[in-house]
Amino acid sequence: MDTRSLLSFVLLLVLVTSAFPQQPTGQLADDVVKITTNLVQFDAVVTDKDGKQVPDLKASDFIVLQDGKPQKVT
């Protein structure tokens, strides 16, 4: 087989094998990722009935609930 034929064969082989996507293994499908969060930061803008911002609020002025349970606000 000459070099040109070999190169053509290798190119054909690469094209054919890349046309079929790889299937995930059973182990990857069974993996579970669990994430725990200890801090959630969010901004709040409070306005009065006239739409003006209420300044100088403290953490004690808010109640934050997660699944119906009060959470510590700092």
All heavy atoms as TSV, in Angstrom:
chain	resi	resn	atom	element	x	y	z
A	1	MET	N	N	0.854	-1.162	0.000
A	1	MET	CA	C	0.000	0.000	0.000
A	1	MET	C	C	0.906	1.233	0.000
A	1	MET	O	O	1.802	1.340	0.824
A	1	MET	CB	C	-0.896	-0.044	1.256
A	1	MET	CG	C	-2.021	0.946	1.209
A	1	MET	SD	S	-3.038	1.044	2.707
A	1	MET	CE	C	-4.054	-0.372	2.629
A	2	ASP	N	N	0.647	2.157	-0.877
A	2	ASP	CA	C	1.493	3.350	-0.937
A	2	ASP	C	C	1.037	4.378	0.114
A	2	ASP	O	O	-0.007	4.237	0.744
A	2	ASP	CB	C	1.486	3.950	-2.344
A	2	ASP	CG	C	0.126	4.481	-2.758
A	2	ASP	OD1	O	-0.883	4.128	-2.120
A	2	ASP	OD2	O	0.081	5.272	-3.719
A	3	THR	N	N	1.790	5.431	0.288
A	3	THR	CA	C	1.546	6.433	1.318
A	3	THR	C	C	0.216	7.152	1.100
A	3	THR	O	O	-0.530	7.390	2.056
A	3	THR	CB	C	2.695	7.461	1.335
A	3	THR	OG1	O	3.925	6.776	1.475
A	3	THR	CG2	C	2.527	8.442	2.452
A	4	ARG	N	N	-0.098	7.424	-0.133
A	4	ARG	CA	C	-1.341	8.121	-0.431
A	4	ARG	C	C	-2.557	7.263	-0.078
A	4	ARG	O	O	-3.525	7.753	0.481
A	4	ARG	CB	C	-1.354	8.493	-1.914
A	4	ARG	CG	C	-2.464	9.403	-2.276
A	4	ARG	CD	C	-2.309	9.848	-3.701
A	4	ARG	NE	N	-3.282	10.869	-4.015
A	4	ARG	CZ	C	-3.317	11.528	-5.121
A	4	ARG	NH1	N	-2.421	11.288	-6.048
A	4	ARG	NH2	N	-4.225	12.427	-5.339
A	5	SER	N	N	-2.522	6.007	-0.373
A	5	SER	CA	C	-3.619	5.089	-0.042
A	5	SER	C	C	-3.754	4.942	1.469
A	5	SER	O	O	-4.868	4.920	2.010
A	5	SER	CB	C	-3.390	3.722	-0.669
A	5	SER	OG	O	-3.384	3.804	-2.068
A	6	LEU	N	N	-2.628	4.847	2.156
A	6	LEU	CA	C	-2.642	4.720	3.618
A	6	LEU	C	C	-3.237	5.975	4.257
A	6	LEU	O	O	-4.070	5.889	5.159
A	6	LEU	CB	C	-1.227	4.462	4.140
A	6	LEU	CG	C	-1.103	4.282	5.651
A	6	LEU	CD1	C	-1.931	3.092	6.124
A	6	LEU	CD2	C	0.340	4.116	6.048
A	7	LEU	N	N	-2.828	7.129	3.775
A	7	LEU	CA	C	-3.342	8.387	4.296
A	7	LEU	C	C	-4.848	8.497	4.033
A	7	LEU	O	O	-5.605	8.915	4.907
A	7	LEU	CB	C	-2.603	9.569	3.655
A	7	LEU	CG	C	-2.977	10.951	4.165
A	7	LEU	CD1	C	-2.766	11.064	5.660
A	7	LEU	CD2	C	-2.172	12.015	3.443
A	8	SER	N	N	-5.300	8.095	2.877
A	8	SER	CA	C	-6.729	8.116	2.553
A	8	SER	C	C	-7.505	7.183	3.466
A	8	SER	O	O	-8.599	7.520	3.937
A	8	SER	CB	C	-6.954	7.712	1.102
A	8	SER	OG	O	-6.351	8.630	0.230
A	9	PHE	N	N	-6.951	6.009	3.736
A	9	PHE	CA	C	-7.604	5.041	4.619
A	9	PHE	C	C	-7.717	5.598	6.038
A	9	PHE	O	O	-8.763	5.493	6.676
A	9	PHE	CB	C	-6.827	3.711	4.606
A	9	PHE	CG	C	-7.393	2.707	5.569
A	9	PHE	CD1	C	-8.581	2.057	5.285
A	9	PHE	CD2	C	-6.741	2.426	6.757
A	9	PHE	CE1	C	-9.104	1.130	6.171
A	9	PHE	CE2	C	-7.261	1.511	7.645
A	9	PHE	CZ	C	-8.444	0.860	7.352
A	10	VAL	N	N	-6.649	6.185	6.549
A	10	VAL	CA	C	-6.657	6.750	7.913
A	10	VAL	C	C	-7.672	7.892	7.993
A	10	VAL	O	O	-8.438	7.993	8.952
A	10	VAL	CB	C	-5.239	7.218	8.319
A	10	VAL	CG1	C	-5.283	8.020	9.602
A	10	VAL	CG2	C	-4.309	6.033	8.450
A	11	LEU	N	N	-7.718	8.753	7.000
A	11	LEU	CA	C	-8.668	9.858	6.982
A	11	LEU	C	C	-10.103	9.340	6.972
A	11	LEU	O	O	-10.962	9.824	7.709
A	11	LEU	CB	C	-8.415	10.759	5.772
A	11	LEU	CG	C	-9.324	11.979	5.643
A	11	LEU	CD1	C	-9.202	12.882	6.852
A	11	LEU	CD2	C	-8.998	12.738	4.371
A	12	LEU	N	N	-10.354	8.321	6.157
A	12	LEU	CA	C	-11.680	7.718	6.101
A	12	LEU	C	C	-12.054	7.108	7.447
A	12	LEU	O	O	-13.178	7.265	7.931
A	12	LEU	CB	C	-11.728	6.654	4.990
A	12	LEU	CG	C	-13.051	5.925	4.836
A	12	LEU	CD1	C	-14.137	6.889	4.395
A	12	LEU	CD2	C	-12.917	4.791	3.851
A	13	LEU	N	N	-11.116	6.437	8.086
A	13	LEU	CA	C	-11.352	5.826	9.394
A	13	LEU	C	C	-11.691	6.888	10.439
A	13	LEU	O	O	-12.622	6.722	11.235
A	13	LEU	CB	C	-10.124	5.012	9.821
A	13	LEU	CG	C	-10.249	4.223	11.109
A	13	LEU	CD1	C	-11.338	3.170	10.993
A	13	LEU	CD2	C	-8.927	3.561	11.446
A	14	VAL	N	N	-10.974	7.994	10.437
A	14	VAL	CA	C	-11.236	9.078	11.392
A	14	VAL	C	C	-12.621	9.668	11.157
A	14	VAL	O	O	-13.368	9.918	12.102
A	14	VAL	CB	C	-10.142	10.174	11.291
A	14	VAL	CG1	C	-10.539	11.426	12.051
A	14	VAL	CG2	C	-8.816	9.647	11.798
A	15	LEU	N	N	-12.982	9.903	9.900
A	15	LEU	CA	C	-14.287	10.473	9.598
A	15	LEU	C	C	-15.427	9.544	10.002
A	15	LEU	O	O	-16.442	9.984	10.533
A	15	LEU	CB	C	-14.376	10.812	8.113
A	15	LEU	CG	C	-13.503	11.984	7.645
A	15	LEU	CD1	C	-13.572	12.126	6.141
A	15	LEU	CD2	C	-13.921	13.273	8.319
A	16	VAL	N	N	-15.269	8.272	9.765
A	16	VAL	CA	C	-16.317	7.305	10.092
A	16	VAL	C	C	-16.483	7.177	11.608
A	16	VAL	O	O	-17.607	7.174	12.121
A	16	VAL	CB	C	-16.021	5.932	9.453
A	16	VAL	CG1	C	-16.948	4.859	10.005
A	16	VAL	CG2	C	-16.156	6.021	7.935
A	17	THR	N	N	-15.387	7.099	12.346
A	17	THR	CA	C	-15.497	6.926	13.797
A	17	THR	C	C	-15.985	8.191	14.491
A	17	THR	O	O	-16.646	8.115	15.531
A	17	THR	CB	C	-14.155	6.498	14.413
A	17	THR	OG1	O	-13.153	7.454	14.084
A	17	THR	CG2	C	-13.753	5.119	13.932
A	18	SER	N	N	-15.708	9.370	13.940
A	18	SER	CA	C	-16.180	10.606	14.563
A	18	SER	C	C	-17.650	10.856	14.276
A	18	SER	O	O	-18.278	11.677	14.936
A	18	SER	CB	C	-15.339	11.796	14.100
A	18	SER	OG	O	-15.520	12.011	12.720
A	19	ALA	N	N	-18.226	10.152	13.330
A	19	ALA	CA	C	-19.638	10.326	12.998
A	19	ALA	C	C	-20.546	9.690	14.047
A	19	ALA	O	O	-21.717	10.029	14.141
A	19	ALA	CB	C	-19.933	9.728	11.629
A	20	PHE	N	N	-20.039	8.774	14.848
A	20	PHE	CA	C	-20.827	8.100	15.871
A	20	PHE	C	C	-20.473	8.658	17.245
A	20	PHE	O	O	-19.340	8.515	17.695
A	20	PHE	CB	C	-20.571	6.586	15.842
A	20	PHE	CG	C	-20.972	5.957	14.541
A	20	PHE	CD1	C	-20.019	5.636	13.579
A	20	PHE	CD2	C	-22.307	5.692	14.273
A	20	PHE	CE1	C	-20.377	5.064	12.383
A	20	PHE	CE2	C	-22.672	5.125	13.074
A	20	PHE	CZ	C	-21.714	4.801	12.123
A	21	PRO	N	N	-21.427	9.313	17.927
A	21	PRO	CA	C	-21.123	9.877	19.247
A	21	PRO	C	C	-20.868	8.775	20.266
A	21	PRO	O	O	-21.418	7.683	20.172
A	21	PRO	CB	C	-22.373	10.671	19.604
A	21	PRO	CG	C	-23.456	10.072	18.777
A	21	PRO	CD	C	-22.799	9.535	17.540
A	22	GLN	N	N	-20.035	9.096	21.236
A	22	GLN	CA	C	-19.737	8.127	22.284
A	22	GLN	C	C	-20.915	8.054	23.246
A	22	GLN	O	O	-21.519	9.057	23.590
A	22	GLN	CB	C	-18.477	8.528	23.044
A	22	GLN	CG	C	-17.232	8.482	22.211
A	22	GLN	CD	C	-16.013	8.884	23.019
A	22	GLN	OE1	O	-16.118	9.310	24.150
A	22	GLN	NE2	N	-14.856	8.750	22.414
A	23	GLN	N	N	-21.234	6.878	23.680
A	23	GLN	CA	C	-22.301	6.676	24.651
A	23	GLN	C	C	-21.719	6.737	26.054
A	23	GLN	O	O	-20.646	6.190	26.304
A	23	GLN	CB	C	-22.971	5.309	24.427
A	23	GLN	CG	C	-23.620	5.166	23.063
A	23	GLN	CD	C	-24.754	6.148	22.876
A	23	GLN	OE1	O	-25.485	6.439	23.797
A	23	GLN	NE2	N	-24.885	6.672	21.667
A	24	PRO	N	N	-22.401	7.391	26.997
A	24	PRO	CA	C	-21.884	7.430	28.367
A	24	PRO	C	C	-21.907	6.046	28.983
A	24	PRO	O	O	-22.779	5.236	28.688
A	24	PRO	CB	C	-22.847	8.372	29.097
A	24	PRO	CG	C	-24.083	8.391	28.266
A	24	PRO	CD	C	-23.652	8.100	26.860
A	25	THR	N	N	-20.949	5.803	29.831
A	25	THR	CA	C	-20.905	4.506	30.507
A	25	THR	C	C	-21.938	4.485	31.615
A	25	THR	O	O	-22.410	5.519	32.071
A	25	THR	CB	C	-19.510	4.257	31.106
A	25	THR	OG1	O	-19.256	5.257	32.088
A	25	THR	CG2	C	-18.429	4.288	30.045
A	26	GLY	N	N	-22.293	3.313	32.084
A	26	GLY	CA	C	-23.265	3.165	33.160
A	26	GLY	C	C	-22.837	3.879	34.424
A	26	GLY	O	O	-23.647	4.406	35.158
A	27	GLN	N	N	-21.551	3.909	34.682
A	27	GLN	CA	C	-21.057	4.545	35.898
A	27	GLN	C	C	-21.345	6.042	35.873
A	27	GLN	O	O	-21.751	6.614	36.862
A	27	GLN	CB	C	-19.562	4.307	36.063
A	27	GLN	CG	C	-19.006	4.909	37.347
A	27	GLN	CD	C	-17.516	4.683	37.484
A	27	GLN	OE1	O	-16.878	4.157	36.581
A	27	GLN	NE2	N	-16.974	5.065	38.608
A	28	LEU	N	N	-21.162	6.702	34.740
A	28	LEU	CA	C	-21.421	8.134	34.658
A	28	LEU	C	C	-22.900	8.440	34.836
A	28	LEU	O	O	-23.260	9.438	35.434
A	28	LEU	CB	C	-20.931	8.687	33.319
A	28	LEU	CG	C	-19.418	8.699	33.107
A	28	LEU	CD1	C	-19.097	9.217	31.715
A	28	LEU	CD2	C	-18.728	9.540	34.153
A	29	ALA	N	N	-23.754	7.588	34.313
A	29	ALA	CA	C	-25.184	7.817	34.426
A	29	ALA	C	C	-25.666	7.673	35.864
A	29	ALA	O	O	-26.693	8.232	36.231
A	29	ALA	CB	C	-25.933	6.850	33.511
A	30	ASP	N	N	-24.950	6.940	36.708
A	30	ASP	CA	C	-25.357	6.707	38.091
A	30	ASP	C	C	-24.777	7.725	39.063
A	30	ASP	O	O	-25.123	7.718	40.241
A	30	ASP	CB	C	-24.944	5.302	38.531
A	30	ASP	CG	C	-25.687	4.221	37.752
A	30	ASP	OD1	O	-26.788	4.516	37.251
A	30	ASP	OD2	O	-25.165	3.106	37.649
A	31	ASP	N	N	-23.888	8.615	38.610
A	31	ASP	CA	C	-23.274	9.591	39.504
A	31	ASP	C	C	-24.320	10.595	39.990
A	31	ASP	O	O	-25.213	10.990	39.264
A	31	ASP	CB	C	-22.145	10.344	38.804
A	31	ASP	CG	C	-20.906	9.481	38.610
A	31	ASP	OD1	O	-20.843	8.395	39.211
A	31	ASP	OD2	O	-20.005	9.898	37.867
A	32	VAL	N	N	-24.190	10.998	41.257
A	32	VAL	CA	C	-25.079	11.972	41.863
A	32	VAL	C	C	-24.228	13.108	42.404
A	32	VAL	O	O	-23.216	12.876	43.057
A	32	VAL	CB	C	-25.894	11.339	43.009
A	32	VAL	CG1	C	-26.743	12.380	43.712
A	32	VAL	CG2	C	-26.759	10.215	42.475
A	33	VAL	N	N	-24.630	14.322	42.134
A	33	VAL	CA	C	-23.928	15.489	42.645
A	33	VAL	C	C	-24.815	16.157	43.680
A	33	VAL	O	O	-25.966	16.476	43.403
A	33	VAL	CB	C	-23.600	16.492	41.512
A	33	VAL	CG1	C	-22.958	17.743	42.072
A	33	VAL	CG2	C	-22.718	15.839	40.469
A	34	LYS	N	N	-24.298	16.331	44.885
A	34	LYS	CA	C	-25.032	17.011	45.952
A	34	LYS	C	C	-24.259	18.258	46.330
A	34	LYS	O	O	-23.049	18.222	46.485
A	34	LYS	CB	C	-25.184	16.100	47.163
A	34	LYS	CG	C	-26.069	14.902	46.899
A	34	LYS	CD	C	-26.272	14.092	48.138
A	34	LYS	CE	C	-27.161	12.901	47.833
A	34	LYS	NZ	N	-27.459	12.112	49.029
A	35	ILE	N	N	-24.973	19.357	46.466
A	35	ILE	CA	C	-24.352	20.631	46.793
A	35	ILE	C	C	-25.007	21.185	48.049
A	35	ILE	O	O	-26.234	21.208	48.158
A	35	ILE	CB	C	-24.507	21.630	45.631
A	35	ILE	CG1	C	-23.824	21.083	44.384
A	35	ILE	CG2	C	-23.959	23.001	46.010
A	35	ILE	CD1	C	-24.069	21.893	43.141
A	36	THR	N	N	-24.200	21.630	48.992
A	36	THR	CA	C	-24.690	22.257	50.210
A	36	THR	C	C	-24.289	23.721	50.193
A	36	THR	O	O	-23.143	24.049	49.904
A	36	THR	CB	C	-24.086	21.572	51.453
A	36	THR	OG1	O	-24.432	20.193	51.422
A	36	THR	CG2	C	-24.607	22.201	52.724
A	37	THR	N	N	-25.240	24.594	50.508
A	37	THR	CA	C	-24.963	26.018	50.538
A	37	THR	C	C	-25.163	26.533	51.950
A	37	THR	O	O	-26.205	26.292	52.568
A	37	THR	CB	C	-25.911	26.776	49.585
A	37	THR	OG1	O	-25.751	26.237	48.280
A	37	THR	CG2	C	-25.619	28.248	49.558
A	38	ASN	N	N	-24.158	27.220	52.461
A	38	ASN	CA	C	-24.252	27.783	53.797
A	38	ASN	C	C	-24.531	29.281	53.774
A	38	ASN	O	O	-24.884	29.855	54.793
A	38	ASN	CB	C	-22.950	27.528	54.569
A	38	ASN	CG	C	-22.729	26.053	54.811
A	38	ASN	OD1	O	-23.655	25.331	55.116
A	38	ASN	ND2	N	-21.509	25.607	54.663
A	39	LEU	N	N	-24.372	29.925	52.647
A	39	LEU	CA	C	-24.548	31.365	52.532
A	39	LEU	C	C	-25.261	31.686	51.234
A	39	LEU	O	O	-24.865	31.209	50.171
A	39	LEU	CB	C	-23.187	32.081	52.550
A	39	LEU	CG	C	-23.207	33.570	52.220
A	39	LEU	CD1	C	-23.864	34.346	53.349
A	39	LEU	CD2	C	-21.796	34.065	51.979
A	40	VAL	N	N	-26.311	32.463	51.348
A	40	VAL	CA	C	-26.993	32.984	50.174
A	40	VAL	C	C	-27.056	34.491	50.351
A	40	VAL	O	O	-27.558	34.985	51.353
A	40	VAL	CB	C	-28.419	32.415	50.031
A	40	VAL	CG1	C	-29.144	33.068	48.867
A	40	VAL	CG2	C	-28.377	30.911	49.864
A	41	GLN	N	N	-26.526	35.212	49.391
A	41	GLN	CA	C	-26.514	36.669	49.468
A	41	GLN	C	C	-27.514	37.223	48.471
A	41	GLN	O	O	-27.557	36.795	47.320
A	41	GLN	CB	C	-25.115	37.206	49.156
A	41	GLN	CG	C	-25.022	38.707	49.249
A	41	GLN	CD	C	-23.599	39.199	49.051
A	41	GLN	OE1	O	-22.647	38.454	49.210
A	41	GLN	NE2	N	-23.470	40.451	48.700
A	42	PHE	N	N	-28.334	38.155	48.925
A	42	PHE	CA	C	-29.266	38.804	48.015
A	42	PHE	C	C	-29.447	40.253	48.431
A	42	PHE	O	O	-29.241	40.618	49.579
A	42	PHE	CB	C	-30.609	38.063	47.950
A	42	PHE	CG	C	-31.361	38.028	49.252
A	42	PHE	CD1	C	-32.293	39.003	49.552
A	42	PHE	CD2	C	-31.149	37.012	50.157
A	42	PHE	CE1	C	-32.991	38.967	50.749
A	42	PHE	CE2	C	-31.848	36.959	51.358
A	42	PHE	CZ	C	-32.771	37.942	51.658
A	43	ASP	N	N	-29.807	41.076	47.474
A	43	ASP	CA	C	-30.065	42.494	47.715
A	43	ASP	C	C	-31.571	42.708	47.756
A	43	ASP	O	O	-32.324	42.065	47.030
A	43	ASP	CB	C	-29.459	43.348	46.606
A	43	ASP	CG	C	-27.942	43.234	46.543
A	43	ASP	OD1	O	-27.315	43.133	47.614
A	43	ASP	OD2	O	-27.389	43.234	45.433
A	44	ALA	N	N	-31.990	43.639	48.623
A	44	ALA	CA	C	-33.404	43.990	48.712
A	44	ALA	C	C	-33.524	45.500	48.635
A	44	ALA	O	O	-32.768	46.229	49.270
A	44	ALA	CB	C	-33.998	43.474	50.016
A	45	VAL	N	N	-34.473	45.948	47.848
A	45	VAL	CA	C	-34.790	47.369	47.773
A	45	VAL	C	C	-36.210	47.526	48.295
A	45	VAL	O	O	-37.142	46.925	47.780
A	45	VAL	CB	C	-34.682	47.896	46.323
A	45	VAL	CG1	C	-35.089	49.359	46.266
A	45	VAL	CG2	C	-33.272	47.704	45.787
A	46	VAL	N	N	-36.341	48.327	49.355
A	46	VAL	CA	C	-37.641	48.524	49.984
A	46	VAL	C	C	-38.112	49.935	49.650
A	46	VAL	O	O	-37.368	50.906	49.803
A	46	VAL	CB	C	-37.542	48.335	51.512
A	46	VAL	CG1	C	-38.887	48.570	52.175
A	46	VAL	CG2	C	-37.020	46.934	51.834
A	47	THR	N	N	-39.362	50.015	49.200
A	47	THR	CA	C	-39.933	51.330	48.878
A	47	THR	C	C	-41.191	51.547	49.705
A	47	THR	O	O	-41.875	50.592	50.101
A	47	THR	CB	C	-40.279	51.434	47.385
A	47	THR	OG1	O	-41.168	50.376	47.032
A	47	THR	CG2	C	-39.032	51.347	46.520
A	48	ASP	N	N	-41.494	52.814	49.950
A	48	ASP	CA	C	-42.727	53.147	50.660
A	48	ASP	C	C	-43.887	53.218	49.666
A	48	ASP	O	O	-43.729	52.930	48.478
A	48	ASP	CB	C	-42.553	54.443	51.465
A	48	ASP	CG	C	-42.278	55.656	50.589
A	48	ASP	OD1	O	-42.466	55.582	49.357
A	48	ASP	OD2	O	-41.868	56.698	51.144
A	49	LYS	N	N	-45.064	53.639	50.154
A	49	LYS	CA	C	-46.253	53.660	49.290
A	49	LYS	C	C	-46.138	54.666	48.150
A	49	LYS	O	O	-46.854	54.567	47.159
A	49	LYS	CB	C	-47.504	53.931	50.123
A	49	LYS	CG	C	-47.524	55.282	50.787
A	49	LYS	CD	C	-48.777	55.458	51.600
A	49	LYS	CE	C	-48.739	56.834	52.284
A	49	LYS	NZ	N	-49.950	57.076	53.035
A	50	ASP	N	N	-45.205	55.629	48.289
A	50	ASP	CA	C	-44.994	56.611	47.223
A	50	ASP	C	C	-43.883	56.194	46.262
A	50	ASP	O	O	-43.529	56.952	45.354
A	50	ASP	CB	C	-44.655	57.978	47.835
A	50	ASP	CG	C	-45.791	58.522	48.692
A	50	ASP	OD1	O	-46.968	58.320	48.294
A	50	ASP	OD2	O	-45.511	59.125	49.742
A	51	GLY	N	N	-43.294	55.006	46.475
A	51	GLY	CA	C	-42.248	54.518	45.592
A	51	GLY	C	C	-40.857	55.016	45.932
A	51	GLY	O	O	-39.917	54.780	45.183
A	52	LYS	N	N	-40.722	55.690	47.067
A	52	LYS	CA	C	-39.410	56.187	47.489
A	52	LYS	C	C	-38.697	55.115	48.296
A	52	LYS	O	O	-39.319	54.399	49.091
A	52	LYS	CB	C	-39.563	57.456	48.333
A	52	LYS	CG	C	-40.147	58.610	47.545
A	52	LYS	CD	C	-40.269	59.842	48.414
A	52	LYS	CE	C	-40.897	60.979	47.619
A	52	LYS	NZ	N	-41.098	62.167	48.447
A	53	GLN	N	N	-37.386	55.011	48.098
A	53	GLN	CA	C	-36.605	54.008	48.824
A	53	GLN	C	C	-36.571	54.317	50.307
A	53	GLN	O	O	-36.481	55.479	50.712
A	53	GLN	CB	C	-35.184	53.939	48.275
A	53	GLN	CG	C	-35.104	53.325	46.897
A	53	GLN	CD	C	-33.670	53.103	46.447
A	53	GLN	OE1	O	-32.730	53.328	47.181
A	53	GLN	NE2	N	-33.518	52.665	45.218
A	54	VAL	N	N	-36.651	53.257	51.117
A	54	VAL	CA	C	-36.560	53.382	52.566
A	54	VAL	C	C	-35.111	53.124	52.948
A	54	VAL	O	O	-34.612	52.006	52.778
A	54	VAL	CB	C	-37.499	52.376	53.271
A	54	VAL	CG1	C	-37.387	52.507	54.780
A	54	VAL	CG2	C	-38.933	52.573	52.811
A	55	PRO	N	N	-34.406	54.152	53.475
A	55	PRO	CA	C	-32.978	53.988	53.788
A	55	PRO	C	C	-32.757	53.431	55.193
A	55	PRO	O	O	-33.672	53.376	56.013
A	55	PRO	CB	C	-32.444	55.419	53.697
A	55	PRO	CG	C	-33.616	56.272	54.116
A	55	PRO	CD	C	-34.841	55.541	53.617
A	56	ASP	N	N	-31.517	53.024	55.434
A	56	ASP	CA	C	-31.027	52.653	56.769
A	56	ASP	C	C	-31.769	51.485	57.413
A	56	ASP	O	O	-31.987	51.476	58.622
A	56	ASP	CB	C	-31.055	53.868	57.721
A	56	ASP	CG	C	-30.214	55.023	57.189
A	56	ASP	OD1	O	-29.167	54.739	56.569
A	56	ASP	OD2	O	-30.605	56.184	57.379
A	57	LEU	N	N	-32.179	50.502	56.634
A	57	LEU	CA	C	-32.790	49.303	57.218
A	57	LEU	C	C	-31.697	48.371	57.712
A	57	LEU	O	O	-30.599	48.331	57.168
A	57	LEU	CB	C	-33.672	48.600	56.186
A	57	LEU	CG	C	-34.912	49.383	55.750
A	57	LEU	CD1	C	-35.621	48.648	54.615
A	57	LEU	CD2	C	-35.855	49.602	56.912
A	58	LYS	N	N	-32.001	47.614	58.759
A	58	LYS	CA	C	-31.052	46.671	59.345
A	58	LYS	C	C	-31.530	45.244	59.075
A	58	LYS	O	O	-32.684	45.022	58.707
A	58	LYS	CB	C	-30.937	46.924	60.852
A	58	LYS	CG	C	-30.456	48.322	61.202
A	58	LYS	CD	C	-30.512	48.507	62.705
A	58	LYS	CE	C	-30.244	49.935	63.095
A	58	LYS	NZ	N	-31.316	50.858	62.784
A	59	ALA	N	N	-30.661	44.293	59.320
A	59	ALA	CA	C	-31.024	42.885	59.137
A	59	ALA	C	C	-32.212	42.508	60.014
A	59	ALA	O	O	-33.060	41.705	59.619
A	59	ALA	CB	C	-29.821	41.986	59.444
A	60	SER	N	N	-32.311	43.111	61.183
A	60	SER	CA	C	-33.417	42.798	62.105
A	60	SER	C	C	-34.769	43.301	61.582
A	60	SER	O	O	-35.813	42.930	62.109
A	60	SER	CB	C	-33.132	43.382	63.483
A	60	SER	OG	O	-32.990	44.791	63.397
A	61	ASP	N	N	-34.762	44.134	60.542
A	61	ASP	CA	C	-36.002	44.628	59.954
A	61	ASP	C	C	-36.606	43.639	58.952
A	61	ASP	O	O	-37.687	43.888	58.412
A	61	ASP	CB	C	-35.753	45.962	59.237
A	61	ASP	CG	C	-35.341	47.066	60.194
A	61	ASP	OD1	O	-35.881	47.104	61.317
A	61	ASP	OD2	O	-34.473	47.878	59.823
A	62	PHE	N	N	-35.928	42.528	58.699
A	62	PHE	CA	C	-36.364	41.564	57.691
A	62	PHE	C	C	-36.602	40.191	58.295
A	62	PHE	O	O	-35.978	39.810	59.284
A	62	PHE	CB	C	-35.301	41.421	56.589
A	62	PHE	CG	C	-35.109	42.677	55.790
A	62	PHE	CD1	C	-34.180	43.628	56.172
A	62	PHE	CD2	C	-35.859	42.890	54.651
A	62	PHE	CE1	C	-34.006	44.785	55.442
A	62	PHE	CE2	C	-35.687	44.051	53.906
A	62	PHE	CZ	C	-34.766	44.996	54.303
A	63	ILE	N	N	-37.489	39.453	57.664
A	63	ILE	CA	C	-37.692	38.035	57.962
A	63	ILE	C	C	-37.522	37.297	56.638
A	63	ILE	O	O	-38.185	37.610	55.650
A	63	ILE	CB	C	-39.090	37.755	58.538
A	63	ILE	CG1	C	-39.282	38.485	59.871
A	63	ILE	CG2	C	-39.307	36.253	58.710
A	63	ILE	CD1	C	-40.701	38.374	60.407
A	64	VAL	N	N	-36.627	36.310	56.623
A	64	VAL	CA	C	-36.398	35.501	55.427
A	64	VAL	C	C	-36.810	34.074	55.758
A	64	VAL	O	O	-36.364	33.503	56.755
A	64	VAL	CB	C	-34.916	35.557	54.985
A	64	VAL	CG1	C	-34.684	34.636	53.801
A	64	VAL	CG2	C	-34.524	36.986	54.638
A	65	LEU	N	N	-37.669	33.524	54.925
A	65	LEU	CA	C	-38.157	32.154	55.128
A	65	LEU	C	C	-37.608	31.240	54.045
A	65	LEU	O	O	-37.518	31.625	52.879
A	65	LEU	CB	C	-39.684	32.123	55.092
A	65	LEU	CG	C	-40.430	33.026	56.077
A	65	LEU	CD1	C	-41.917	32.954	55.829
A	65	LEU	CD2	C	-40.105	32.634	57.497
A	66	GLN	N	N	-37.234	30.040	54.448
A	66	GLN	CA	C	-36.851	28.989	53.508
A	66	GLN	C	C	-37.696	27.782	53.837
A	66	GLN	O	O	-37.633	27.262	54.948
A	66	GLN	CB	C	-35.371	28.652	53.620
A	66	GLN	CG	C	-34.954	27.542	52.686
A	66	GLN	CD	C	-33.487	27.169	52.858
A	66	GLN	OE1	O	-32.787	27.680	53.710
A	66	GLN	NE2	N	-33.047	26.251	52.040
A	67	ASP	N	N	-38.502	27.358	52.894
A	67	ASP	CA	C	-39.445	26.254	53.102
A	67	ASP	C	C	-40.320	26.509	54.323
A	67	ASP	O	O	-40.602	25.608	55.121
A	67	ASP	CB	C	-38.698	24.923	53.243
A	67	ASP	CG	C	-37.923	24.550	51.993
A	67	ASP	OD1	O	-38.392	24.889	50.899
A	67	ASP	OD2	O	-36.853	23.931	52.128
A	68	GLY	N	N	-40.709	27.779	54.503
A	68	GLY	CA	C	-41.583	28.144	55.608
A	68	GLY	C	C	-40.895	28.308	56.943
A	68	GLY	O	O	-41.543	28.605	57.948
A	69	LYS	N	N	-39.592	28.118	56.989
A	69	LYS	CA	C	-38.842	28.220	58.250
A	69	LYS	C	C	-37.992	29.482	58.228
A	69	LYS	O	O	-37.292	29.746	57.256
A	69	LYS	CB	C	-37.948	26.997	58.442
A	69	LYS	CG	C	-38.714	25.696	58.532
A	69	LYS	CD	C	-37.786	24.521	58.638
A	69	LYS	CE	C	-38.594	23.221	58.617
A	69	LYS	NZ	N	-37.719	22.061	58.574
A	70	PRO	N	N	-38.017	30.278	59.307
A	70	PRO	CA	C	-37.201	31.490	59.363
A	70	PRO	C	C	-35.717	31.164	59.325
A	70	PRO	O	O	-35.261	30.180	59.906
A	70	PRO	CB	C	-37.574	32.131	60.698
A	70	PRO	CG	C	-38.629	31.300	61.320
A	70	PRO	CD	C	-38.814	30.074	60.507
A	71	GLN	N	N	-34.978	31.987	58.596
A	71	GLN	CA	C	-33.526	31.829	58.481
A	71	GLN	C	C	-32.833	33.032	59.105
A	71	GLN	O	O	-33.404	34.127	59.155
A	71	GLN	CB	C	-33.133	31.700	57.015
A	71	GLN	CG	C	-33.756	30.519	56.311
A	71	GLN	CD	C	-33.312	29.201	56.916
A	71	GLN	OE1	O	-32.131	28.953	57.087
A	71	GLN	NE2	N	-34.271	28.360	57.245
A	72	LYS	N	N	-31.632	32.824	59.576
A	72	LYS	CA	C	-30.856	33.891	60.186
A	72	LYS	C	C	-30.447	34.900	59.103
A	72	LYS	O	O	-29.953	34.521	58.047
A	72	LYS	CB	C	-29.611	33.325	60.866
A	72	LYS	CG	C	-28.771	34.357	61.562
A	72	LYS	CD	C	-27.569	33.716	62.233
A	72	LYS	CE	C	-26.696	34.779	62.882
A	72	LYS	NZ	N	-25.500	34.203	63.480
A	73	VAL	N	N	-30.676	36.172	59.386
A	73	VAL	CA	C	-30.310	37.240	58.462
A	73	VAL	C	C	-29.183	38.038	59.123
A	73	VAL	O	O	-29.333	38.499	60.251
A	73	VAL	CB	C	-31.502	38.163	58.162
A	73	VAL	CG1	C	-31.085	39.295	57.241
A	73	VAL	CG2	C	-32.648	37.372	57.561
A	74	THR	N	N	-28.088	38.186	58.410
A	74	THR	CA	C	-26.962	38.969	58.971
A	74	THR	C	C	-26.585	40.084	58.029
A	74	THR	O	O	-26.935	40.077	56.869
A	74	THR	CB	C	-25.727	38.077	59.205
A	74	THR	OG1	O	-25.349	37.485	57.972
A	74	THR	CG2	C	-25.994	37.006	60.216
